[in-house]
């Protein structure tokens, strides 16, 4: 391989790397609202039970993905007329993207007695709105 081809290959590689980095950088900091998701990301299993999946770039931290997922579940809980939700049966995958799927059980009225790890949907939305809008 001569020097000209090597320089051309290096420029193409560098340009591709910059493009990928810029695209994935944009994908990490933006939350996708519930209204913009497809049906494959939310599946109703029973009256008050859903399977919810959230996907982000592989460069998004697990902590950020967890915040996005909780926010998505809170939005769904309120949209469906419930107040609280519980997350179970979590499945995580990391490849070219990072995704997590959970089973969400929703409750209405007062917080069920003895319920552990139950999220108040309104509180989750208030907490995550502040975190998602900070730099």
C-alpha positions in Angstrom: 0.0 0.0 0.0 1.5 3.3 -1.0 1.5 6.5 1.2 -1.3 8.1 -0.8 -3.7 5.3 -0.2 -2.8 5.1 3.5 -3.5 8.9 3.9 -6.8 8.5 2.1 -7.9 5.5 4.3 -6.9 7.5 7.4 -9.0 10.5 6.3 -12.0 8.3 5.6 -11.6 6.5 8.9 -11.3 9.8 10.8 -14.3 11.3 9.1 -16.4 8.2 9.9 -15.2 8.2 13.5 -16.2 11.9 13.9 -19.6 11.2 12.4 -20.3 8.3 14.7 -19.1 10.2 17.8 -21.3 13.2 16.9 -24.4 11.0 16.3 -24.0 9.0 19.5 -23.2 12.1 21.5 -26.6 13.5 20.4 -28.4 10.3 21.3 -27.1 10.2 24.9 -28.6 13.4 26.3 -32.1 13.5 24.9 -35.1 11.8 26.4 -37.8 10.5 24.0 -41.3 11.3 25.4 -43.8 8.6 25.6 -45.9 10.1 22.8 -43.0 9.5 20.3 -42.5 5.8 20.9 -43.6 2.9 18.8 -45.8 0.0 19.9 -42.8 -2.4 20.0 -41.4 -0.5 23.0 -44.6 -0.8 25.1 -46.7 -3.9 25.2 -49.8 -4.4 27.4 -49.8 -7.8 29.1 -52.8 -7.4 31.5 -55.1 -4.6 32.5 -52.5 -3.0 34.8 -49.3 -4.7 33.6 -47.1 -3.6 30.7 -43.7 -4.6 29.3 -41.7 -1.4 28.7 -38.4 -1.2 26.8 -36.1 1.8 26.6 -33.2 2.1 24.2 -30.3 4.6 24.1 -26.9 4.7 22.5 -24.2 2.4 23.9 -22.4 5.5 25.2 -25.3 6.4 27.6 -24.6 5.5 31.2 -26.7 2.8 32.9 -27.7 5.4 35.4 -29.0 7.8 32.7 -30.9 4.9 31.0 -32.5 4.0 34.4 -33.7 7.6 34.8 -35.2 7.5 31.2 -36.8 4.2 31.9 -38.4 5.3 35.2 -39.7 8.5 33.5 -41.2 6.4 30.7 -42.9 4.1 33.2 -44.2 7.1 35.2 -45.6 8.7 32.0 -47.3 5.5 31.1 -48.7 5.0 34.6 -50.3 8.4 34.6 -51.5 8.1 31.0 -53.3 4.9 32.0 -55.0 6.5 35.0 -52.8 4.9 37.8 -50.7 6.5 40.5 -48.0 4.1 41.4 -45.8 1.5 39.6 -43.6 -1.4 40.4 -40.7 -2.6 38.2 -39.9 -6.3 37.9 -38.4 -8.9 35.5 -35.7 -6.6 34.2 -33.6 -7.6 31.1 -30.6 -5.5 30.1 -28.6 -5.7 26.8 -25.6 -3.8 25.6 -24.3 -4.0 22.1 -24.4 -1.2 19.5 -27.1 0.3 21.7 -28.0 0.0 25.4 -31.5 -1.2 26.1 -33.5 -2.3 29.1 -36.9 -4.0 29.3 -39.0 -4.3 32.5 -42.4 -5.5 33.5 -44.4 -2.6 35.0 -47.3 -3.2 37.3 -49.5 -0.2 38.1 -51.7 0.7 41.1 -54.2 3.4 41.8 -55.4 5.1 45.0 -53.4 4.7 48.1 -50.0 3.1 48.1 -50.6 -0.7 48.7 -49.6 -1.8 52.3 -46.3 -3.7 52.4 -45.4 -2.7 48.8 -41.6 -2.4 48.4 -39.9 -0.5 45.6 -43.1 1.2 44.5 -42.7 4.5 42.6 -45.1 7.4 42.8 -45.5 8.4 39.2 -45.9 12.1 39.9 -42.8 12.2 42.1 -40.7 10.4 39.4 -41.8 12.9 36.8 -40.9 15.9 39.0 -37.5 14.4 40.0 -36.5 13.3 36.5 -37.7 16.6 34.8 -35.1 18.4 36.9 -32.3 15.9 36.1 -33.1 15.6 32.4 -33.0 19.4 31.9 -29.7 20.0 33.7 -26.5 20.1 31.6 
